Amino acid sequence: MSDRHYRGRFAPSPTGPLHFGSLLAAVGSFLDARAHDGEWLVRMEDLDPPREVPGAADDILHTLEAFGLHWDGEVLYQSHRHAAYQAALEQLEASGATYPCACTRREIQAHAGLTGSPSIYPGTCREGLPAGRAARSVRLRVPDTDIHFDDRLQGRCVTALARQSGDFILRRADGLYAYQLAVVVDDAAQDITDIVRGADLLDCTAQQIALQQVLGYPTPRYLHLPVVVNAQGSKLGKQIRSPKVDTTHAVTTLCAVLEALGQSLPEGAGESTLEDFWSLATTAWQAERIPPTRTVPER
């Protein structure tokens, strides 16, 4: 990857306002890009209308601006990218890499209950739809090989996809394109070289790499940041009604983010202007100082 110009991205879903945990992910990806003299893009992953909150996308962008997190180029909206996802799906179908599936989530869970294993797709429709059943979704034929990658923070990761997840969905039963397909297509289209995001997405990275390989896309470098959790150990988010991050004292909040990321606060950072803060923070950024854990406590 060293011979490619660094292009990073922050890709929030508009399911609510930015909280401290999502701000940490934004700051980590922003600083890593700027420290490498790279570009930092913003992509709005508005792919799942039932989960979206009206006005959340604009609110997220305004919050980023309030913290001085200025992105390069135009914001890409996944809701405008359906034709690209369909083209990728048709390419996969033409190569025989996918198949239609009639199974419901309840059926897969019931099978898992009988075998005592997690809800891994058992391949029921891999050789064809059962008699009398209609297709509901489209799945990728996962290769029976291990996926290896070196995360810049979390270290060596090895996943046996066939045993750990099974064939996964690319187009859902409701007709919506799955996150895995959209994120892979968009990362390739935007020429993303480095993905810095939360460790809650670490386990799905192998699926994305498998899909990249089938589509002939390059694989970016990955750095999975620790996820912020509350005192009860729950990840911050809409599910636990995490509050919107306060922009009133932006520099103070950003200093707390840097502390959570294990960074040494530059002298005078807390009293600096927002512009000066980012200059100091970019110069001082050291990714190797980030705690190599999956979670960090809320501050």
N, C-alpha and C positions, 0 to 999 in steps of 0.2 A: 504493500500500500504506500510505501514511502515515495514512489515516483508519481503519485497522483495528488493533485491539489486538494487539501482538506476541505470537505463539505460535510457539515453536521446539520442536525435538525432537531427541533422540538415539536412533538406531534400530540397535542392534547386532544381529548374527546370533550365536546361541549355538553357534558352531563351535569355541569355545575360550575361555580366559580373556582378560581385557583386558590388552593389552601397551601399551608406551609410545605407540605410534602411535594406538591406539584411545582411549587416555586423552587424547591431544592433541585428537582430534576432539570428545570429550565436553566437555573444558574450553572449547574454542573456542565451541561451540554454547551452553554454559551461560552463559559470561560475556557473550556477545552478547545473549542473552535478558535476563539480569539488568541489564545496562547500559541496556537499553531499557525497564526496568520491566515486562518481559514474563514470560510463563509458559514453563516448560521442561518438556516431557513426555518420557517414556521409552516407547519402543515396542520390543518384542522381536520381531525378524523371524525367527520360528521357522517358516518356511514350507517348509523343505527338510529333512525328517527324516533322509534318508541322510547329510547333511553335519553334523548336529548332534552335539554331545558331551553325554552325559548329565550333568546337574548344572551345565552351563555357564551357563544362564540365571540361576539363583540365585547362582552365583559372581560373575557380572558385576554383579548388583544389589548384592551385599554389598560388592564393590570400590568401586562408586560411592559407597555410603554411607560407607565408610572414608575416602574423600577429601573428604567433606562435600558431595558433589554430590547434593543433595536435590531430587527432582523434584516436580512438581505433579500432583495427581490420581492415578489408578490407572494401573499399567502396562498397556498394551494388548498383547495377544499375537495375532500374526497367525494362529496355529493355531486361534483361536476365531472367525475372521472369514470362513470359507469361504462362508457364505451371502451376505455382502456382495459378495464377488468374483464369485460366480456371477450375482448380480443385475446387476452392472455388465456382465458378459460377455453376458448375455441382452439388455441394452439395446443394446449394440454390434451384436450379431447382428441384432436387429430393424431397426436402421437401415441394415443392409448394409455396415457398416464392417469386418466381419471375414469370413474364409472358412476352411474346413477345408483342412488341408494334409497330404499323404501323404509328403512328402519326409523322408529321414533325414539326419542330420548328415553321414554319409559321402558321400551323393549330392551335397550342397551343396558339400562340400570338393572332390569330384571335378570338379564343374562349374567351380569357381574355378581348379583346376589347369589346365583346358583353356583358360580365357580369360586366365590369367595375372593375374587380379585377386584381391583379398582375398575371404574367404568371405562374400560378400554374397548374400542370398537372391535368386535370379534370377526369382522370380515364376512358377515352374512351375505352381502350382495356382491362380493368381489367377483364371483364367477357368473353373475347374472341375477336379475330380479327374481325373487320367489314367485311362483305361479299365482296369478290373481292380484299381485301387488303393483302399485304405481310408484314411479320415482318421486321422491320428495326433495332430495338434496343431491349434490355432486361431491364425491370424495376423491382425494389424491391417493394413488397406489403408493404407499410408503415402501421404499426399498428395505430389504432385510439386511441392512448394513448399519454400523455405528456412525453417528455424526460426531466429528471432533472439531472443537474450536478452542482457541485460547482467549479467554476474556482478559482484558487488560487489568482488571481489578480482582475478579473472582477466581482467576486461574484457569487451569485446564478443565474443560467440560466434555464429557463423553455421554452420548445419549443413544440408546438402542430404540429407535422410534417404533419399530414393529412391535416390540414388547411393552414399551412404556406409554405409547399413545395410540398406536394403530393408525389405520387410514383416517385422515382428518378431513373435515368439511371445507370446501372452497365456495360453494353456494348453498345457502341455507334453505330450509323448507319453506320459509316465508318469501323466498325469492331474492333476499338481500345477499350481497357478496360478503364473504367471510373476511374478518380482519386479517387473517394470515395472507390471503391472496392480495388484498388491497395494499397492505404495508410493503410487501415484497415488490409489487409492480411499481409503486410510487417511489420507493427507495432507488430502484434502478432508473426510473424515468428522471429523477432529480439528481442522478449521479452522486448519491450519498456515499462517502467513503468511510465515515465514522459515525457509529450510533452510540450515543451516551444516553442511557435511560435507566429507569428503576429496575431493581433486582426482581420485582414481581413479574417481570417479563422474561426473566432468564430461562425459565423452563420451556417457553415456547420458541426460543431462538433456534433450536435444532430443527423444528418444523419449517421455519422460515429459510434456513440454510438448505434443507432438502428441496424446497420449492425453487429456490434460486438456482440450484444445480440442474433441476429438470428443465427450467426455462432458459438456461444458459446465461444467467446473470452473474456478475461478480459478487463476491461476498464481502461486505464491509467489515471493518474492525469493530469490535464490541467492547463497551465498558459499562457494566451494570452497577449503578449506584445503590447504596443501601436505601431502603424505603423507610420513611418516617412512621413510627408507630406511637400510639398514645400509651398512657400508664397501664392500660389493660392489655397491651400488646396487639391492638387492632390497627391495621393500616389506616392512615387518614384518608378520608374520602366521603363521597355522598352517603354511603351506607350508614356511617356513624355521625352524619350531619356535621362534618368538620367545618369550622367557620372560614369565611373568606379571609385571605391574608390581608393584613392591614397595610395600606400604602401611606398612611399618615407620616410615619417616621421610616421612610424607605431604607435609608442607610443603616439604621439600627437593626431592622429586620434582616437586611442582607448580611450584616456581620454575624447574626445568629445562624444564618444559612452556612456561611463559611466555617464557623465553628463546628457545625454538625458534619461538614465535609472534611474535617480534620485539617483545615488550612491554617497556617500562621497568619493572624491578622496583621497587615502592614501597620507600622506606626502611624498614628493619626487617622486611620481609616474611619473610625467611628465619628470623627468630627469633620470629615471631608464633605465636599459637595458630591452629588451623585456622579458627575462626570469624572471627578478625581478618584472616587472610590473604584470605579471600573478600571481606570488606568492602573491603580495600585494593585487591585486584585488580579488583573490579568498578568502583570509582571511577576506576582508572587505565586501564581497557580502551580501546584505540583500534584498531579493526579496520583502519584504513588503515596501521598499522605492520606488519601481517603481511606476510612476504615474498610478493610476487606471483608465486610459482613453483609448480610442480607437486610438487616434493619438497624436503625439508630433511633434513640428516644426523641420524642417531640421536645422542642425548646420553647 
